[in-house]
Amino acid sequence: MTPVLELRGLTRSYGSLTAVDHVDLTVAKGERHALIGPNGAGKSTLFATVAGTLRATSGRVLLNGRDVTALPESERARRGLLRTYQHSSLFLGCTVLDNVALAVQRVQRVAHRFDRPARGFRRTQTRALEHLESVGLAGRAHDMASALSHGERRQLEVAMVLAAEPAVVMFDEPTAGMSAAETERFVTLLEGLPRTLTVVIVEHDLDVVFRLADRVTVLHLGAVLASGPPAAIRSDEAVRAAYLGAARTEDLFTGGAR
Ligand SMILES: Nc1ncnc2c1ncn2[C@@H]1O[C@H](COP(=O)(O)OP(=O)(O)OP(=O)(O)O)[C@@H](O)[C@H]1O
């Protein structure tokens, strides 16, 4: 396997509390990797420390073998490690198309900086529309982003992620607040993402996790309790105990842990 993201002894403390405790993890190119764990396990802190939103207390984050631990979030994003936020970061006063066009432009500014402006503009619009088509929003291209439903806004964010052409995208609880129908549409969309993209997802909905993930890492009290393919995690007694105490493992993975 070709590792794209490696965490080595990654630790993040808040004063005397160690929220993320010497986490070692390797994510392969193209993998769908889910981070789960009970409330307070350290998922958000780990996520933010990997993305560069928070500084690590110790340990290292490697992206494609390069140490990015000292880099801020913006620089990690420029190098292909992109995160989404639970609260959307769209330009609500712009059209749906313009939101994606802006994301496309950031990449194209580097690749085509010697093009004539009109040609660059057409290229940007075409690419942006292609991304909107791939997330099922081409029909809403000229609507304001503010007119989109919650689920559609999340779809738009995926189009913006695709436009940025990252190596790794980290989704932070993407289905939070979605209806069942929106969740279904969104998970289908994630399932269809190209395998050139590596996906790390923090998600409370375990049905979503076990549908999407190739591998699942369970955090408990900041440390890795278990990491492996979904089937192994489902049957892991320590995982069950960490989540729910007496409940049966099967109950855990049919929505009972929400
Ligand atoms: N800014 C902070 N200052 C101090 N302690 C914090 C801070 N943020 C989180 N913590 C603590 O760190 C631990 C891990 O929290 P974190 O939010 O990373 O867990 P989580 O698994 O994402 O939880 P949840 O599922 O509830 O979102 C918890 O004990 C939490 O109280």
Ligand as a Chemical Component Dictionary entry (heavy atoms), coordinates in Angstrom:
data_LIG
# 
_chem_comp.id                   LIG 
_chem_comp.type                 NON-POLYMER 
_chem_comp.pdbx_formal_charge   0 
_chem_comp.three_letter_code    LIG 
# 
loop_
_chem_comp_atom.comp_id 
_chem_comp_atom.atom_id 
_chem_comp_atom.alt_atom_id 
_chem_comp_atom.type_symbol 
_chem_comp_atom.charge 
_chem_comp_atom.model_Cartn_x 
_chem_comp_atom.model_Cartn_y 
_chem_comp_atom.model_Cartn_z 
_chem_comp_atom.pdbx_ordinal 
LIG N1  N1  N 0 -10.751 23.647 23.770 1  
LIG C1  C1  C 0 -10.709 22.720 24.716 2  
LIG N2  N2  N 0 -10.205 22.980 25.933 3  
LIG C2  C2  C 0 -10.134 22.028 26.901 4  
LIG N3  N3  N 0 -10.557 20.759 26.736 5  
LIG C3  C3  C 0 -11.088 20.447 25.535 6  
LIG C4  C4  C 0 -11.185 21.391 24.475 7  
LIG N4  N4  N 0 -11.747 20.776 23.403 8  
LIG C5  C5  C 0 -11.983 19.499 23.779 9  
LIG N5  N5  N 0 -11.601 19.301 25.054 10 
LIG C6  C6  C 0 -11.657 18.029 25.800 11 
LIG O1  O1  O 0 -10.861 17.090 25.074 12 
LIG C7  C7  C 0 -11.479 15.802 25.099 13 
LIG C8  C8  C 0 -11.715 15.341 23.670 14 
LIG O2  O2  O 0 -12.694 16.190 23.096 15 
LIG P1  P1  P 0 -13.099 16.103 21.547 16 
LIG O3  O3  O 0 -14.086 17.199 21.294 17 
LIG O4  O4  O 0 -11.872 16.061 20.720 18 
LIG O5  O5  O 0 -13.812 14.675 21.497 19 
LIG P2  P2  P 0 -14.844 14.109 20.428 20 
LIG O6  O6  O 0 -14.560 12.646 20.335 21 
LIG O7  O7  O 0 -14.777 14.895 19.183 22 
LIG O8  O8  O 0 -16.237 14.341 21.147 23 
LIG P3  P3  P 0 -17.701 14.569 20.508 24 
LIG O9  O9  O 0 -18.070 13.275 19.846 25 
LIG O10 O10 O 0 -18.544 14.852 21.705 26 
LIG O11 O11 O 0 -17.603 15.716 19.544 27 
LIG C9  C9  C 0 -12.755 15.942 25.919 28 
LIG O12 O12 O 0 -12.466 15.541 27.251 29 
LIG C10 C10 C 0 -13.055 17.430 25.856 30 
LIG O13 O13 O 0 -13.745 17.857 27.009 31 
# 
loop_
_chem_comp_bond.comp_id 
_chem_comp_bond.atom_id_1 
_chem_comp_bond.atom_id_2 
_chem_comp_bond.value_order 
_chem_comp_bond.pdbx_ordinal 
LIG N1  C1  SING 1  
LIG C1  N2  SING 2  
LIG C1  C4  DOUB 3  
LIG N2  C2  DOUB 4  
LIG C2  N3  SING 5  
LIG N3  C3  DOUB 6  
LIG C3  C4  SING 7  
LIG C3  N5  SING 8  
LIG C4  N4  SING 9  
LIG N4  C5  DOUB 10 
LIG C5  N5  SING 11 
LIG N5  C6  SING 12 
LIG C6  O1  SING 13 
LIG C6  C10 SING 14 
LIG O1  C7  SING 15 
LIG C7  C8  SING 16 
LIG C7  C9  SING 17 
LIG C8  O2  SING 18 
LIG O2  P1  SING 19 
LIG P1  O3  DOUB 20 
LIG P1  O4  SING 21 
LIG P1  O5  SING 22 
LIG O5  P2  SING 23 
LIG P2  O6  DOUB 24 
LIG P2  O7  SING 25 
LIG P2  O8  SING 26 
LIG O8  P3  SING 27 
LIG P3  O9  DOUB 28 
LIG P3  O10 SING 29 
LIG P3  O11 SING 30 
LIG C9  O12 SING 31 
LIG C9  C10 SING 32 
LIG C10 O13 SING 33 
# 
